[in-house]
């Protein structure tokens, strides 16, 4: 939890600073006087003024920030300073100032992804294990040892690339085509989908289809036991090795997992080896529901762990120039996917229950902090893109709403009336509050 809180605050601090700096930098270039640059809301706990009179401040509520500019709509402005007020600037400059924050977030994402590619990204190759019998790819004939080369015609070299490509198909109806290689022989494996994962709260494209990395053949050695789980109730202990179930030999952890998943609620007789002695115990896997309505067995026991073979690892490391190109492409792929998913939510193809809030962000932040520098940089890039997308929505109080209002002002050649602006702000605030409540409600539902 401490990791999650620290990671979230650090991420928000970095991304809000970048976003607001975009507004600040362009406002100054357009000749607007900036009164305050604040990270966080509320009465400043620290502040300092520069030689131009701009106050740089830290607020006690670290959930955002703002750039306060000289503006006649917010108070009297001396005649000598009216040329430096925001409202005195032409519409095109106001639009640039509004766009600067989201653009800064996009630029940061490009830089972050490029940095990742320069450092080097290590991922799992698309060598897959045998899918669970309940998944579509098992029915379609995917086998252990198949290497996925293409998804819907797109080359994929890692599980991350495969997940990103499949994420774009969530909510679709049609066919997903996989080109796979096995011992040098190519074949196509097709999966038919209908409103795929559209109602899922937390869609898992890889897991739903049955795409899992090929697990090395290791003994079924138990590494951890969840308190009060079925394994704990049966008396299993760390370092126990499961050798047989109901008299049938168990040769690997993967085989043991398959047996447990297929026997929800059924009592099984286990043969285990503990301190070089054979023992017999009974265990009844708990029933665990899946998003698709199916159930699997679950005992609350984790593997003792294993090392991925070198041949299953893919390392992507590039020169600064090529890393910049990869960062650019990765960012715009993510932007495209974000707008695609947003449109699917608007049209009802994807459930709004997939919208995440602060709890989801904190969990992701904590995981990325624990996983290392590269993972945290990737998380920052992802959230930075999300922040830009949300702020570009044409909703008053958001940057996109300001762009829309100033564009109308440019077209009609006069500012919108105060009444229209006030109504727009009220609508915008209501929308943002509704969105925040929905995200928080979704988070609570996932948490419990």
Secondary structure, DSSP 4 states (H G I P E B T S, - for coil): -HHHHHHHHHHHHHHHHHHHHHHHHHHHHTTPPEEEEEEEESS-SEEEE-TTSPEEEE-SEEEEEEEEE--GGGS---GGGGGGSGGGS-HHHHHHHHHHHHHHHHHHHHHHHHHHHHH-EEEE-SBBPPPPTTSHHHHTT--TT-EEEEETTEE--SHHHHHHHHHTTTT--EEEEEEEEETTEEEEEEEEESSTTTT-SS--HHHHHT--B-------BEEEE-TTSHHHHTT--TT-EEEEETTEE--SHHHHHHHHHTTTT-EEEEEEEETTEEEEEEEEPEEEE-TTS-EEEE--EEE---PPPGGGEEEE---HHHHHHHHHHHHHHHHHHHHHHHHHHHTTSS-GGG---HHHHHHHHHHHHHH-HHHHHHHHHHHHHHHHHHHTSS-TTSHHHHHHHHHHHHHHTSPPPHHHHHHHHHHHHHHHHHHHHHHHHHHHHHH-
